[in-house]
């Protein structure tokens, strides 16, 4: 398996800012992405927490183009490109590769339920063949609580065997450490990159051959999560993991995406950030106050966050 | 509530033919739609059984344009236009209205799970307002076994109250007669059109104020289903319902979409119809033989089916 161009570390499924009319706000998006990189965190833009599945393919392409045009390094990008429609997945993945993105994070097609590993294999296989670019690096996206469609161990094995230079990693957002451990045990030794979908499993992942994590709360607590990734072999690693868990569990008391946006809005002093697209609903005033109080109680800060007024 | 332009009767979520490279086959699609109309069945094209969610918005628009250009009456059409992304739903719904389609069948956004009625209300509300065309007639699409996102009774009530001339009906594919009965009891009297998502509930639906049905098996057994809709008050209605159930339960022994396509392929003498898009997988040769044997055993025929060689 090729080891070049492999993404490691901590990535954020970047929350997507919207204007008042719910159209994507490229200016705020670019500033947020630059801030995240300054905090040593890569960009898994268009993840679940990015409300990516509430964006059209054209809207995602426009944001990605704007990001690259603004000078953000595509080597730090692993955009989500897996859609329900094979044609959409091919369009978006090919565009990401053309822009030089280091990887593509791919959901399985998620409308039809109870589909077979054979059908999912054909989906990923068709994407690889139709994109037809040796630079393509696919990171599978396993998030059964939301997608309701699983990426099983036998499917991973078949994809790695068939496309060893292309299917190079996975984000495991099952929330089930036993599954993450099984993926690590089966595939990490051969160079397959495993990213738990939450920093809750960052330290355990690193101790078992993981590559980092891709986590919602990397939107708001990036530097501390990235520091544990860099210093996971230090003596204070367990204490750092516990500190990360306190922040995570505070956000987890609220609907995650609206809570992340409320925090960015508060710490950046920029209320426009609270806007979400339907079917999501923003936190109400009471929830926002409670969230910020909860975060203050654990001395949480978002350092150096700047957004346009 | 406006009663004009209301769709009634039996509609088919038309199976979508693909070429060998999995691109949509407009020629076969048009012929199939014309055949369905000749069998007295309307066109709920781009439903679940159409593999609609495996098609991009552009592919759906292209097929719909081809259908209208071929002279198929848009008054017989209720295309599926509900997508995960609000922007996609608006684009597709506006296009259907522009073409003169009698209705739009709208899934809720189905990626995010556990969303609130408020969030779903905002989604449908934004579609109505952004399309901004008094000709729009929305039929809500409740199919929790697949979408995993429900359209609840309170949500229906709020939508009807807010948009009485626009939100005019529902397809209930819950498979749960108690839910269909509750929708009928609560809303049918005020003119709301209720279509069970299977002909299994056609007679029971008609006896409780229903408007017809929208059913997968209307792709293969259209005339007989349409006849029960027309003659549901006749003395032989229960016997006709039982005959429909025998066909339905035969197909239900197989993965539904590949089985429908295998039947069309067989009775039209046109093997190209067996092609499905990933993540679905076509029936294997053994399953196809068994399906046709099962159908022969109940004297099933598809009359007058013609497809291009």
HADDOCK unambig.tbl for C-alpha pairs under 7 A between the chains (distance, minus, plus):
assign (segid A and resid 53 and name CA) (segid B and resid 84 and name CA) 5.98 0.50 0.50
assign (segid A and resid 53 and name CA) (segid B and resid 85 and name CA) 6.09 0.50 0.50
assign (segid A and resid 53 and name CA) (segid B and resid 111 and name CA) 6.55 0.50 0.50
assign (segid A and resid 54 and name CA) (segid B and resid 84 and name CA) 5.49 0.50 0.50
assign (segid A and resid 54 and name CA) (segid B and resid 85 and name CA) 3.81 0.50 0.50
assign (segid A and resid 54 and name CA) (segid B and resid 86 and name CA) 6.29 0.50 0.50
assign (segid A and resid 55 and name CA) (segid B and resid 85 and name CA) 4.97 0.50 0.50
assign (segid A and resid 55 and name CA) (segid B and resid 87 and name CA) 6.88 0.50 0.50
assign (segid A and resid 56 and name CA) (segid B and resid 85 and name CA) 5.74 0.50 0.50
assign (segid A and resid 56 and name CA) (segid B and resid 87 and name CA) 6.24 0.50 0.50
assign (segid A and resid 56 and name CA) (segid B and resid 88 and name CA) 5.90 0.50 0.50
assign (segid A and resid 84 and name CA) (segid B and resid 53 and name CA) 5.99 0.50 0.50
assign (segid A and resid 84 and name CA) (segid B and resid 54 and name CA) 5.49 0.50 0.50
assign (segid A and resid 85 and name CA) (segid B and resid 53 and name CA) 6.08 0.50 0.50
assign (segid A and resid 85 and name CA) (segid B and resid 54 and name CA) 3.82 0.50 0.50
assign (segid A and resid 85 and name CA) (segid B and resid 55 and name CA) 4.98 0.50 0.50
assign (segid A and resid 85 and name CA) (segid B and resid 56 and name CA) 5.75 0.50 0.50
assign (segid A and resid 86 and name CA) (segid B and resid 54 and name CA) 6.30 0.50 0.50
assign (segid A and resid 87 and name CA) (segid B and resid 55 and name CA) 6.87 0.50 0.50
assign (segid A and resid 87 and name CA) (segid B and resid 56 and name CA) 6.24 0.50 0.50
assign (segid A and resid 88 and name CA) (segid B and resid 56 and name CA) 5.90 0.50 0.50
assign (segid A and resid 109 and name CA) (segid B and resid 279 and name CA) 6.72 0.50 0.50
assign (segid A and resid 111 and name CA) (segid B and resid 53 and name CA) 6.55 0.50 0.50
assign (segid A and resid 111 and name CA) (segid B and resid 146 and name CA) 6.76 0.50 0.50
assign (segid A and resid 111 and name CA) (segid B and resid 147 and name CA) 6.53 0.50 0.50
assign (segid A and resid 112 and name CA) (segid B and resid 146 and name CA) 6.29 0.50 0.50
assign (segid A and resid 113 and name CA) (segid B and resid 146 and name CA) 6.07 0.50 0.50
assign (segid A and resid 115 and name CA) (segid B and resid 279 and name CA) 6.48 0.50 0.50
assign (segid A and resid 115 and name CA) (segid B and resid 280 and name CA) 6.53 0.50 0.50
assign (segid A and resid 119 and name CA) (segid B and resid 278 and name CA) 5.32 0.50 0.50
assign (segid A and resid 119 and name CA) (segid B and resid 279 and name CA) 4.12 0.50 0.50
assign (segid A and resid 119 and name CA) (segid B and resid 280 and name CA) 5.21 0.50 0.50
assign (segid A and resid 119 and name CA) (segid B and resid 281 and name CA) 5.55 0.50 0.50
assign (segid A and resid 120 and name CA) (segid B and resid 278 and name CA) 6.73 0.50 0.50
assign (segid A and resid 120 and name CA) (segid B and resid 279 and name CA) 5.08 0.50 0.50
assign (segid A and resid 122 and name CA) (segid B and resid 278 and name CA) 5.95 0.50 0.50
assign (segid A and resid 122 and name CA) (segid B and resid 279 and name CA) 6.82 0.50 0.50
assign (segid A and resid 123 and name CA) (segid B and resid 278 and name CA) 5.08 0.50 0.50
assign (segid A and resid 123 and name CA) (segid B and resid 279 and name CA) 5.71 0.50 0.50
assign (segid A and resid 146 and name CA) (segid B and resid 111 and name CA) 6.76 0.50 0.50
assign (segid A and resid 146 and name CA) (segid B and resid 112 and name CA) 6.30 0.50 0.50
assign (segid A and resid 146 and name CA) (segid B and resid 113 and name CA) 6.08 0.50 0.50
assign (segid A and resid 147 and name CA) (segid B and resid 111 and name CA) 6.54 0.50 0.50
assign (segid A and resid 278 and name CA) (segid B and resid 119 and name CA) 5.32 0.50 0.50
assign (segid A and resid 278 and name CA) (segid B and resid 120 and name CA) 6.72 0.50 0.50
assign (segid A and resid 278 and name CA) (segid B and resid 122 and name CA) 5.93 0.50 0.50
assign (segid A and resid 278 and name CA) (segid B and resid 123 and name CA) 5.08 0.50 0.50
assign (segid A and resid 279 and name CA) (segid B and resid 109 and name CA) 6.71 0.50 0.50
assign (segid A and resid 279 and name CA) (segid B and resid 115 and name CA) 6.48 0.50 0.50
assign (segid A and resid 279 and name CA) (segid B and resid 119 and name CA) 4.12 0.50 0.50
assign (segid A and resid 279 and name CA) (segid B and resid 120 and name CA) 5.06 0.50 0.50
assign (segid A and resid 279 and name CA) (segid B and resid 122 and name CA) 6.80 0.50 0.50
assign (segid A and resid 279 and name CA) (segid B and resid 123 and name CA) 5.71 0.50 0.50
assign (segid A and resid 280 and name CA) (segid B and resid 115 and name CA) 6.52 0.50 0.50
assign (segid A and resid 280 and name CA) (segid B and resid 119 and name CA) 5.20 0.50 0.50
assign (segid A and resid 281 and name CA) (segid B and resid 119 and name CA) 5.56 0.50 0.50
